[in-house]
Amino acid sequence: MSSFTQTDLGGTETERPREPLSRTVDWLVAGVLLVVGAAFVAGGAFASALADRAQIATWVADGRLTSTEMTDAELIDATFALLWGGGIGVAVTGGLVVVGAVAFLALQSRARRRFDATGELAVSTTSTAILGALVTVGAAFVPFSPVLGGGVAGYLRSSTTTSAVRTGALAGVLATVPVLVVYAAITWSLLGTATGLTGLVALVFGLTLVVLVAYMTALSALGAYVGDRIVADRTTA
């Protein structure tokens, strides 16, 4: 059986025995990520398909889309940018989740083969953080999903509490990449318009992103700490 080290209450290093996740868990995690990724791709494609200026102009003329701050032309441009850019961003995010699910299975299979051959459980901080980020994105519909993603990362990377929390925090930062993709796609779409809203939207997006990174990093680190404590309790029971 492989083991990681942890610092006990006396300040000395003790061994924490670990084994790879079961194949059932590997396939379950990958399956959920594949389904969520496919749903993102489908949803993004649907949103992009709705990005038709003539149709949006009809919605504005009918009063189904209104704004007290924008002219009709600006409203049409902004709605088009949100639908087209947002749809592209969400679809790309879904593709990244699908790729991540496949990569997770490959990495877990390689780690299991190494464990079977040498008894050594090799856990990569980066790959574990990526998995935690994917879980956060896949569970985006769940309140405080970064806690779940960080918990997974901390559980899998539980050698010491510090390494687990660091990995969880990295997972939180990586989980903001899809948001960056969506924001970039929307802003790029707005750049193609003649309205004066592009700079304002970009500024709002930038400030929102700073807050989001701090929020996701903190919650993911908290989840990682909980995941590490679960491992510690199981190995000392």
Secondary structure as UniProt FT lines:
FT   STRAND          2..7
FT   TURN            9..10
FT   STRAND          13..18
FT   HELIX           23..49
FT   HELIX           53..62
FT   HELIX           72..118
FT   HELIX           125..138
FT   TURN            139..141
FT   TURN            143..144
FT   HELIX           145..156
FT   HELIX           161..174
FT   TURN            175..176
FT   HELIX           177..191
FT   HELIX           198..236
//
